[in-house]
Amino acid sequence: MESKIVYYEKLSPNFKLMEHYRSRIQEMEKKSSYGEEVASKWSEILYKFLTKENYPVNHPIGQETFSLYAEYPAGVFEYALDIDGAAVLIKEKNLKPVKFSPARIIDSVDKGNINKDPERIKPNHKNPVMLLQSNYLTDNRPYCINGNHRIFEAYRNNYEQIEVFVFNELEFIPFFYDALSKATYFFEIDYYNVIYNKKHFIDNEESAFADKL
């Protein structure tokens, strides 16, 4: 299996940010009166704040981060996740891992991006194995954001269980390394709620994730 990571890395710097936001804002405006309100909020956020954000984000040297890519009509967007920050949160909140059969979660690993030569693998077990699952970022499928090799090795060696920290919708918000990643995630939730007439994760009928920025 060929990894799409290299493909995404090449395309993501060319993501058409303004086109993405503008086209979705226009769709929301036309959908409903609620959509008009949400679109107005995002228009203000876009022009006052998001146009000043750097994209793609510069990943700091010496800090473990992860790029999670999402395909949109305007291109491939890079969501930057702070893996070191996620590990700190796990310790601070005393979160507990879930035990999985490796066979059950092997599909969360980008197998095309796995180095299968043991002599060339450089183990980095500073941070625990983590999975992220999101309707808006991973098509509601679990995706490994740290520990690909550990899951693969556990699967290859027929381990009965492996401990994994699983983060579902909204739980990974503190992991976003940059403001644009967080904003775009919120934007996609609002867009989905408007276009599909949903009210997922909002406090009341009139609120939106744009209010949380």
Disulfide bonds with the S-S distance in Angstrom:
none
